[in-house]
Amino acid sequence: MSLYVRIHILLVYFENKNYFRLAKETNELLTKEFYKDKYEYISKAWKSDFDKIIRHKMIDGLETGIEFDKENKKDREDCIEALKKLQKEILRLREV
């Protein structure tokens, strides 16, 4: 699957508040695709877009509600940690 599709699947999990699945899929993306160097290059526009989606939408959204959502606190923390790792991996890709 392309990185574009995978990021948007993660966004769907985020929008549906399925934090367990979001953390699981993010970690799977990291271990099965990024650590095996499936992605080496990315366009500057996509890199910027993915960074905005991950940082401004998902991470900020998760951090904002974490104090009030005691039931899903652990899953939210796992998501934040995984998304920050994913963001670093995307930012390290070379631009074409």
MARVOMAR-246443 format. One record per atom (N, C-alpha, C, O, CB): residue in three letters; x, y, z. Coordinates in steps of 0.1 Angstrom, whole numbers, padded with zeros to 4 digits, always signed. Each point is the difference from the previous one (the first is absolute). Glycine has a CB too. Example, Ala and Ser with C-alpha at 12.3 -4.5 7.8 and 13.67 -1.06 7.14 Angstrom:
<nodes>
ALA+0132-0057+0078ALA-0009+0012+0000ALA+0009+0012+0000ALA+0010+0000+0007ALA-0029-0012+0005SER+0015+0023-0019SER+0009+0011+0000SER-0008+0011+0008SER+0005+0011+0001SER+0007-0017-0023
</nodes>
This chain:
<nodes>
MET+0008-0012+0000MET-0008+0012+0000MET+0009+0012+0000MET+0011+0000+0006MET-0030-0012+0006SER+0014+0023-0018SER+0008+0012+0000SER+0000+0007+0013SER-0010-0002+0008SER+0006+0004-0033LEU+0013+0006+0027LEU+0001+0008+0013LEU-0012+0009+0001LEU-0006+0002+0011LEU+0031-0003-0011TYR-0029+0007-0011TYR-0012+0009+0000TYR-0012-0008+0005TYR-0008+0006+0009TYR+0017+0007-0028VAL-0012-0025+0015VAL-0011-0007+0004VAL+0001-0004+0015VAL-0010+0001+0007VAL+0007-0010-0031ARG+0015+0005+0028ARG+0002-0004+0014ARG-0003+0011+0009ARG-0006-0002+0011ARG+0023-0015-0018ILE-0012+0029+0004ILE-0002+0012+0009ILE-0015+0003+0001ILE-0005+0004+0010ILE+0028+0005-0017HIS-0030-0010-0004HIS-0014+0003+0000HIS-0008-0011+0007HIS-0011+0004+0006HIS+0014+0009-0027ILE+0001-0025+0021ILE-0006-0010+0009ILE+0002+0003+0014ILE-0009-0001+0008ILE+0013-0016-0026LEU+0008+0022+0022LEU+0002+0004+0014LEU-0009+0012+0004LEU-0005+0000+0011LEU+0029-0008-0013LEU-0026+0017-0008LEU-0008+0011+0003LEU-0015-0004+0002LEU-0007+0005+0009LEU+0022+0009-0023VAL-0019-0025+0007VAL-0014-0005+0002VAL-0001-0006+0014VAL-0010+0002+0007VAL+0008-0007-0031TYR+0012-0002+0029TYR+0000-0006+0013TYR+0000+0011+0011TYR-0007+0000+0010TYR+0020-0020-0018PHE-0006+0031+0005PHE+0000+0012+0009PHE-0014+0006+0001PHE-0005+0003+0011PHE+0030+0001-0016GLU-0031-0002-0007GLU-0013+0007-0001GLU-0010-0009+0007GLU-0010+0006+0006GLU+0016+0005-0027ASN-0005-0024+0021ASN-0010-0009+0006ASN+0004-0003+0014ASN-0007-0008+0007ASN+0003-0002-0029LYS+0014+0016+0028LYS+0004-0001+0013LYS+0004-0015+0004LYS-0002-0004+0011LYS-0013+0024-0005ASN+0020-0027-0016ASN+0004-0013+0002ASN+0015+0000+0003ASN+0009-0003-0008ASN-0027-0006-0008TYR+0022+0013+0028TYR+0014+0003+0004TYR+0008-0013+0001TYR+0012+0001-0004TYR-0020+0019+0016PHE+0002-0030-0008PHE+0008-0013+0001PHE+0005-0004-0014PHE+0011-0003-0002PHE-0025-0004+0022ARG+0004+0007-0029ARG+0004-0003-0014ARG+0009+0010-0007ARG+0009-0004-0008ARG-0031-0008+0006LEU+0021+0024+0006LEU+0009+0011-0006LEU+0014-0003+0005LEU+0009+0001-0008LEU-0028+0016+0008ALA+0021-0020+0013ALA+0013-0003+0005ALA+0006-0012-0007ALA+0012-0001-0004ALA-0018+0012+0026LYS-0002-0022-0023LYS+0004-0012-0006LYS+0004+0001-0014LYS+0011-0004-0004LYS-0026-0008+0019GLU+0007+0019-0023GLU+0003+0002-0014GLU+0012+0009-0003GLU+0008-0002-0009GLU-0032-0001+0004THR+0025+0013+0014THR+0012+0009-0001THR+0013-0008+0002THR+0010+0001-0007THR-0024+0019+0014ASN+0014-0028+0004ASN+0012-0008+0003ASN+0002-0010-0011ASN+0012-0003-0003ASN-0016+0006+0028GLU-0006-0009-0030GLU+0001-0010-0011GLU+0007+0007-0013GLU+0009-0005-0006GLU-0029-0008+0015LEU+0015+0025-0012LEU+0006+0008-0011LEU+0015+0002+0003LEU+0008-0001-0010LEU-0031+0012+0005LEU+0026-0007+0017LEU+0014+0002+0003LEU+0009-0012-0001LEU+0010+0000-0006LEU-0018+0018+0021THR+0003-0029-0010THR+0008-0012+0001THR+0001-0008-0014THR+0010-0005-0003THR-0016+0004+0027LYS-0005+0001-0031LYS-0001-0008-0012LYS+0004+0008-0012LYS+0004-0006-0010LYS-0021-0007+0020GLU+0016+0026-0010GLU+0003+0008-0012GLU+0012+0009+0001GLU+0009+0001-0008GLU-0033-0003+0002PHE+0024+0010+0017PHE+0011+0010+0001PHE+0013-0006+0004PHE+0010+0003-0005PHE-0027+0013+0012TYR+0017-0026+0002TYR+0012-0006+0005TYR+0006-0010-0011TYR+0011-0004+0001TYR-0019+0007+0023LYS+0000-0006-0034LYS+0005-0008-0011LYS+0003+0008-0012LYS+0002-0005-0011LYS-0015-0014+0020ASP+0014+0032-0007ASP+0003+0010-0010ASP-0009-0001-0013ASP+0005+0002-0011ASP+0018-0002+0020LYS-0035-0002-0007LYS-0009+0000-0011LYS-0002+0014-0006LYS-0001+0001-0012LYS-0011-0021+0022TYR+0013+0030-0002TYR-0002+0013-0004TYR+0014+0007+0001TYR+0006+0001+0011TYR-0031+0000-0004GLU+0030+0005-0018GLU+0012+0007+0001GLU-0002+0015-0004GLU+0007+0009+0005GLU+0005-0030-0010TYR-0021+0023-0005TYR-0002+0014-0005TYR-0014+0004+0001TYR-0010-0008+0001TYR+0028+0004-0017ILE-0020+0017+0017ILE-0014+0006+0001ILE+0001+0014-0006ILE+0010+0007+0001ILE-0015-0021+0020SER-0006+0018-0026SER-0001+0014-0006SER+0000+0010+0012SER-0005-0004+0011SER-0007-0004-0032LYS+0016+0020+0019LYS+0000+0010+0010LYS-0014+0003+0005LYS-0002+0002+0012LYS+0023+0008-0022ALA-0030-0009+0000ALA-0014+0003+0004ALA-0006-0011+0008ALA-0007+0003+0010ALA+0004+0009-0031TRP+0005-0025+0018TRP-0006-0011+0008TRP+0007+0000+0013TRP-0007-0003+0010TRP+0002-0010-0031LYS+0017+0015+0022LYS+0007+0000+0013LYS-0006+0010+0009LYS-0002-0002+0012LYS+0024-0005-0023SER-0024+0019+0006SER-0006+0011+0007SER-0015-0004+0004SER-0004+0003+0012SER+0019+0014-0024ASP-0022-0022+0003ASP-0014-0004+0003ASP-0001-0011+0011ASP-0008+0001+0009ASP+0002+0005-0033PHE+0014-0016+0023PHE+0000-0011+0010PHE+0005+0006+0013PHE-0006-0004+0011PHE+0011-0013-0029ASP+0004+0026+0019ASP+0005+0005+0012ASP-0012+0008+0007ASP-0002-0001+0012ASP+0026+0003-0021LYS-0031+0006+0001LYS-0011+0008+0005LYS-0011-0010+0005LYS-0006+0003+0011LYS+0011+0016-0027ILE-0008-0029+0009ILE-0011-0009+0004ILE+0004-0007+0013ILE-0008-0001+0010ILE+0002-0003-0034ILE+0018-0001+0025ILE+0005-0007+0012ILE+0001+0009+0012ILE-0005-0003+0010ILE+0017-0014-0025ARG-0005+0028+0013ARG+0003+0009+0011ARG-0012+0008+0004ARG-0004+0000+0012ARG+0028+0000-0019HIS-0029+0008-0002HIS-0010+0010+0003HIS-0014-0007+0003HIS-0008+0005+0008HIS+0021+0012-0021LYS-0016-0027+0006LYS-0013-0006+0001LYS-0001-0011+0010LYS-0007+0001+0010LYS+0003+0005-0034MET+0012-0016+0022MET+0000-0012+0009MET+0007+0002+0013MET-0007-0002+0010MET+0006-0012-0031ILE+0013+0017+0021ILE+0007+0001+0013ILE-0006+0011+0009ILE-0002-0002+0011ILE+0023-0006-0022ASP-0023+0020+0005ASP-0006+0011+0008ASP-0014-0004+0005ASP-0003+0004+0011ASP+0016+0013-0024GLY-0021-0023+0004GLY-0013-0005+0004GLY+0000-0010+0012GLY-0008+0001+0009GLY+0001+0003-0032LEU+0017-0013+0022LEU+0001-0010+0011LEU+0005+0006+0013LEU-0005-0003+0010LEU+0010-0014-0028GLU+0004+0026+0017GLU+0006+0006+0012GLU-0011+0010+0007GLU+0000+0001+0012GLU+0023-0003-0022THR-0031+0008+0002THR-0010+0009+0005THR-0010-0007+0009THR-0003+0005+0011THR+0006+0009-0031GLY-0008-0025+0016GLY-0010-0007+0007GLY+0004-0011+0010GLY-0008-0006+0006GLY-0006+0011-0025ILE+0027-0006+0020ILE+0006-0012+0008ILE-0004+0001+0015ILE-0002-0010+0007ILE+0021+0008-0023GLU-0020+0014+0022GLU-0003+0002+0014GLU-0015-0003+0003GLU-0003-0004+0011GLU+0021+0021-0010PHE-0026-0015-0011PHE-0015-0002+0002PHE-0004-0014-0003PHE-0011-0004+0004PHE+0008+0028-0009ASP+0011-0031-0003ASP-0004-0014-0004ASP+0008-0010+0008ASP+0009-0006-0006ASP-0015+0015-0018LYS+0002-0011+0036LYS+0007-0009+0009LYS-0001-0015-0005LYS+0009-0008+0002LYS-0013+0024+0017GLU-0007-0019-0025GLU-0003-0014-0005GLU+0010-0004-0011GLU+0005-0012+0000GLU-0029+0015+0006ASN+0028+0006-0014ASN+0009-0003-0012ASN+0014+0006+0002ASN+0007+0001-0010ASN-0027-0002-0005LYS+0023+0005+0027LYS+0013+0007+0002LYS+0012-0008-0005LYS+0008+0006-0007LYS-0019+0006+0027LYS+0012-0024-0016LYS+0011-0009-0004LYS+0001-0001-0016LYS+0011+0001-0005LYS-0013-0014+0027ASP-0010+0011-0028ASP+0000-0002-0015ASP+0004+0014-0006ASP+0008+0000-0010ASP-0026-0018+0011ARG+0014+0029+0004ARG+0003+0013-0005ARG+0015+0002+0001ARG+0007+0005-0009ARG-0029+0004+0015GLU+0028-0012+0006GLU+0014+0001+0002GLU+0008-0008-0010GLU+0010+0004-0005GLU-0014+0001+0029ASP+0000-0018-0026ASP+0006-0008-0010ASP+0000+0006-0014ASP+0009-0001-0008ASP-0015-0019+0022CYS-0006+0025-0017CYS-0001+0007-0014CYS+0009+0011-0001CYS+0007+0002-0010CYS-0031-0008+0010ILE+0025+0015+0010ILE+0009+0011-0001ILE+0014-0004-0002ILE+0007+0006-0008ILE-0022+0007+0023GLU+0020-0023-0007GLU+0013-0005-0001GLU+0003-0005-0014GLU+0010+0003-0006GLU-0010-0009+0030ALA-0009-0002-0029ALA+0002-0007-0014ALA-0001+0011-0011ALA+0008-0001-0009ALA-0018-0020+0018LEU+0001+0031-0007LEU-0001+0010-0011LEU+0012+0009+0000LEU+0004+0004-0011LEU-0028-0005+0014LYS+0030+0004+0009LYS+0012+0008+0000LYS+0012-0008-0007LYS+0008+0006-0007LYS-0016+0005+0028LYS+0009-0024-0019LYS+0010-0008-0007LYS-0003+0000-0015LYS+0010+0002-0008LYS-0007-0016+0028LEU-0015+0013-0024LEU-0004+0000-0014LEU+0004+0014-0006LEU+0005+0001-0011LEU-0024-0018+0015GLN+0016+0028+0003GLN+0003+0013-0005GLN+0015+0001-0003GLN+0004+0006-0010GLN-0024+0004+0023LYS+0028-0014-0003LYS+0015+0000-0002LYS+0004-0008-0012LYS+0009+0005-0008LYS-0006-0002+0033GLU-0009-0014-0027GLU+0004-0008-0012GLU-0004+0006-0013GLU+0008+0000-0010GLU-0011-0020+0024ILE-0008+0027-0014ILE-0005+0007-0012ILE+0009+0012-0003ILE+0004+0002-0012ILE-0027-0010+0016LEU+0027+0015+0006LEU+0008+0012-0001LEU+0015-0004-0005LEU+0007+0008-0005LEU-0021+0004+0022ARG+0018-0024-0014ARG+0013-0004-0004ARG+0001-0005-0015ARG+0011-0001-0005ARG-0007-0006+0029LEU-0015+0005-0030LEU+0000-0004-0014LEU+0005+0011-0009LEU-0002+0012+0003LEU-0018-0027+0001ARG+0028+0011-0014ARG+0005+0010-0010ARG-0010+0005-0009ARG-0009-0007-0004ARG+0031-0005+0005GLU-0021+0025-0004GLU-0010+0006-0009GLU+0004-0001-0014GLU+0012+0000-0003GLU-0018+0016+0021VAL-0004-0018-0027VAL+0003-0001-0014VAL-0006+0012-0007VAL+0001+0001-0012VAL+0000-0026+0013
</nodes>
